Amino acid sequence: MVNIEDIPMFSNLDKLFHQELKSSIHIKRFSKNSIVFYEGDESNYLYILLDGSVKLYKTSPKGNQIQIKRMNAPNTIAEYACFEKAPFPATCEFLTDGAMGLLHFDKVYRYLNDKEFSLGLIRSLTSKIMLLSSLVHKETILSSEAKVADLMLENIDIFNRLKNNEIASMLNLSAETFSRIITKFKREGIIRVERSNIEVVNYNSLEIVVETNSIKECTDCVAQFKKIKR
């Protein structure tokens, strides 16, 4: 489990603050698949991820999960709900066993007088805004194929660490759709799959898929894209 001083929002605070924080934070342990809070719940605490990994997601009217982000410790969660005194905008669920630190809002407001704490909070909120902006772009602009290609360009290792259904969930795709895309990328010579291990053969083709956002409209995609580029 991480220490308080390892959390970005608190890392630059005076050591006296660290000691006070340790005595103010209530640590709660969770098992894998446990719900920390549901979308719409109200709380009086800022949540601090001290150990493990969680996913944040919203639920559509049809009951489908729209995954927003996976987070690893150390991290802070629910800053918006804290400062707006509003219900949680998403559900938080543990992907592993882990621990959360709960810091009461009264303590948070008290620390706002400290410049380093306020700057750390601003950085954290800014990163969440950028995350939301990226999610909106991917969900409204990118095709299913482009989503997979974009993630491969960003972090190919994740395809060899997680199960297909987990990656599909991250991209808000059905497992069947994700499997078809992997098969198509393999057939097009964009990737190589050996013993369930995925290796990118042609990064340029992945970039073209993201740029054109239209691989689903062709059958010999790479060849067609090369013609377009000439």
C-alpha positions as CSV (number, residue, x, y, z in Angstrom):
1,M,0.0,0.0,0.0
2,V,1.3,3.4,-0.9
3,N,2.2,6.1,1.6
4,I,0.3,9.4,1.8
5,E,3.4,11.3,0.6
6,D,3.4,9.3,-2.6
7,I,0.0,10.6,-3.7
8,P,0.5,13.4,-6.2
9,M,-2.0,15.8,-4.5
10,F,-0.2,15.5,-1.2
11,S,3.4,14.9,-2.2
12,N,4.6,18.5,-1.9
13,L,2.9,19.2,1.4
14,D,4.9,19.8,4.6
15,K,5.7,16.7,6.6
16,L,3.4,18.0,9.4
17,F,0.5,17.9,7.0
18,H,1.5,14.3,6.2
19,Q,1.3,13.3,9.8
20,E,-2.1,15.0,10.2
21,L,-3.4,13.4,7.0
22,K,-2.4,9.9,8.2
23,S,-4.4,10.5,11.4
24,S,-7.4,12.0,9.5
25,I,-7.8,9.4,6.8
26,H,-10.0,6.3,7.4
27,I,-8.6,3.3,5.5
28,K,-11.2,0.9,4.2
29,R,-10.2,-2.4,2.5
30,F,-12.1,-3.9,-0.5
31,S,-12.0,-7.3,-2.2
32,K,-12.0,-7.8,-6.0
33,N,-15.3,-6.8,-7.7
34,S,-16.5,-4.8,-4.7
35,I,-18.3,-1.6,-5.4
36,V,-16.8,1.5,-3.6
37,F,-19.7,3.7,-4.5
38,Y,-22.5,3.8,-7.1
39,E,-23.3,6.6,-9.6
40,G,-25.8,8.9,-7.9
41,D,-24.6,8.1,-4.3
42,E,-23.8,11.0,-2.0
43,S,-20.8,11.2,0.2
44,N,-18.9,13.4,2.6
45,Y,-15.5,12.1,1.7
46,L,-12.7,12.4,-0.9
47,Y,-11.7,8.9,-1.9
48,I,-7.9,8.1,-2.2
49,L,-6.9,4.9,-3.9
50,L,-4.1,3.6,-1.8
51,D,-3.8,0.0,-3.1
52,G,-5.1,-1.9,-6.1
53,S,-6.9,-1.0,-9.3
54,V,-10.4,0.3,-9.9
55,K,-12.6,1.1,-12.9
56,L,-15.0,4.0,-13.2
57,Y,-18.1,3.6,-15.3
58,K,-21.5,5.1,-16.0
59,T,-24.6,3.0,-16.7
60,S,-26.8,3.6,-19.7
61,P,-30.6,3.6,-19.5
62,K,-30.4,0.1,-21.0
63,G,-28.1,-1.1,-18.2
64,N,-24.9,-1.2,-20.3
65,Q,-21.6,-0.1,-18.7
66,I,-19.8,2.8,-20.3
67,Q,-16.3,2.5,-18.9
68,I,-14.6,5.9,-18.3
69,K,-11.2,4.9,-16.9
70,R,-9.2,2.3,-15.1
71,M,-7.0,3.7,-12.3
72,N,-4.1,2.3,-10.3
73,A,-2.9,3.4,-6.9
74,P,-1.9,6.0,-6.0
75,N,-4.7,8.2,-7.2
76,T,-7.5,10.5,-6.0
77,I,-11.1,9.9,-6.9
78,A,-14.4,11.9,-6.8
79,E,-12.8,15.4,-6.6
80,Y,-15.8,16.8,-8.5
81,A,-18.3,15.3,-6.1
82,C,-16.3,16.6,-3.2
83,F,-16.1,20.3,-4.2
84,E,-19.5,20.6,-5.8
85,K,-21.1,18.6,-2.9
86,A,-22.8,16.6,-5.7
87,P,-23.7,12.9,-6.1
88,F,-21.0,10.7,-7.6
89,P,-21.1,11.0,-11.5
90,A,-20.0,7.4,-12.0
91,T,-19.7,4.0,-10.3
92,C,-16.4,2.9,-8.8
93,E,-15.6,-0.8,-8.7
94,F,-12.4,-2.6,-7.6
95,L,-10.7,-4.8,-10.3
96,T,-8.4,-6.3,-7.6
97,D,-8.2,-6.5,-3.9
98,G,-7.3,-3.0,-2.6
99,A,-7.7,-0.2,-0.2
100,M,-9.3,3.3,-0.2
101,G,-8.5,6.2,2.1
102,L,-11.5,8.3,3.0
103,L,-10.7,12.0,3.8
104,H,-13.7,14.0,5.1
105,F,-14.6,17.1,3.1
106,D,-14.1,19.4,6.1
107,K,-10.4,18.4,6.1
108,V,-10.1,19.0,2.4
109,Y,-11.6,22.5,2.6
110,R,-9.2,23.3,5.4
111,Y,-6.2,22.3,3.4
112,L,-7.2,24.6,0.5
113,N,-5.4,27.4,2.2
114,D,-2.1,25.6,1.5
115,K,-0.8,26.6,-1.9
116,E,0.9,23.3,-2.7
117,F,-2.3,21.4,-1.8
118,S,-4.4,23.6,-4.0
119,L,-2.0,23.3,-7.0
120,G,-2.0,19.5,-6.6
121,L,-5.8,19.5,-6.6
122,I,-5.9,21.7,-9.7
123,R,-3.6,19.3,-11.5
124,S,-5.7,16.4,-10.5
125,L,-8.9,18.0,-11.7
126,T,-7.3,19.1,-14.9
127,S,-6.1,15.6,-15.7
128,K,-9.7,14.3,-15.1
129,I,-11.0,17.0,-17.5
130,M,-8.6,15.9,-20.2
131,L,-9.6,12.3,-19.6
132,L,-13.2,13.1,-20.1
133,S,-12.4,15.1,-23.2
134,S,-10.5,12.1,-24.6
135,L,-13.4,9.7,-23.8
136,V,-16.0,11.9,-25.5
137,H,-13.8,12.1,-28.6
138,K,-13.3,8.3,-28.8
139,E,-16.9,7.5,-28.1
140,T,-18.4,10.0,-30.6
141,I,-15.8,10.1,-33.3
142,L,-13.8,6.9,-33.5
143,S,-15.2,3.7,-35.1
144,S,-14.9,0.4,-33.3
145,E,-11.8,-0.5,-35.4
146,A,-10.2,2.9,-34.7
147,K,-10.7,2.5,-31.0
148,V,-8.8,-0.8,-31.0
149,A,-6.1,0.7,-33.3
150,D,-5.8,3.7,-31.0
151,L,-5.3,1.6,-27.9
152,M,-2.7,-0.6,-29.7
153,L,-0.8,2.5,-30.6
154,E,-1.1,3.8,-27.0
155,N,-0.3,0.6,-25.1
156,I,0.1,-2.7,-27.0
157,D,1.2,-4.4,-23.8
158,I,-2.3,-4.2,-22.4
159,F,-3.4,-6.7,-25.1
160,N,-1.1,-9.3,-23.7
161,R,-1.9,-8.6,-20.0
162,L,-5.7,-8.5,-20.0
163,K,-8.3,-10.9,-21.3
164,N,-10.2,-10.0,-24.5
165,N,-13.4,-9.4,-22.7
166,E,-11.6,-7.0,-20.3
167,I,-10.2,-5.0,-23.2
168,A,-13.5,-5.0,-24.9
169,S,-15.1,-3.6,-21.8
170,M,-12.4,-0.8,-21.6
171,L,-13.3,0.2,-25.1
172,N,-17.0,-0.1,-24.5
173,L,-17.3,-2.8,-27.2
174,S,-19.0,-6.2,-27.2
175,A,-16.6,-9.2,-26.9
176,E,-17.8,-10.4,-30.3
177,T,-17.1,-7.0,-32.0
178,F,-13.6,-6.9,-30.4
179,S,-12.8,-10.5,-31.6
180,R,-13.9,-9.7,-35.1
181,I,-11.6,-6.6,-35.2
182,I,-8.6,-8.6,-34.0
183,T,-9.3,-11.2,-36.6
184,K,-9.5,-8.5,-39.3
185,F,-6.3,-6.8,-38.2
186,K,-4.6,-10.2,-38.3
187,R,-5.9,-11.0,-41.8
188,E,-4.8,-7.5,-43.0
189,G,-1.3,-8.2,-41.7
190,I,-1.5,-5.3,-39.2
191,I,-0.8,-7.6,-36.3
192,R,0.6,-11.1,-35.6
193,V,-1.0,-13.4,-33.1
194,E,1.0,-16.3,-31.7
195,R,0.0,-18.3,-28.6
196,S,-2.5,-15.6,-27.6
197,N,0.4,-13.0,-27.8
198,I,-0.3,-10.0,-30.0
199,E,2.5,-8.2,-31.8
200,V,2.1,-5.2,-34.0
201,V,3.6,-5.8,-37.5
202,N,2.6,-2.5,-39.1
203,Y,2.3,0.6,-36.9
204,N,1.7,2.8,-39.9
205,S,-1.4,0.9,-40.8
206,L,-2.7,1.4,-37.3
207,E,-2.2,5.1,-37.6
208,I,-4.0,5.0,-40.9
209,V,-7.0,3.2,-39.4
210,V,-7.2,5.9,-36.7
211,E,-6.8,8.7,-39.2
212,T,-9.3,7.5,-41.8
213,N,-11.7,5.9,-39.2
214,S,-13.1,3.7,-42.0
215,I,-11.5,0.2,-42.0
216,K,-15.0,-1.3,-41.6
217,E,-15.9,-0.1,-45.1
218,C,-13.3,-2.1,-47.0
219,T,-12.2,-5.7,-47.4
220,D,-8.5,-5.2,-48.4
221,C,-8.1,-2.2,-46.1
222,V,-4.3,-1.8,-46.0
223,A,-3.9,-2.0,-49.8
224,Q,-6.7,0.5,-50.3
225,F,-5.3,2.9,-47.7
226,K,-1.9,2.8,-49.4
227,K,-3.5,3.8,-52.7
228,I,-5.3,6.7,-51.1
229,K,-2.0,7.9,-49.6
230,R,-0.2,8.0,-52.9
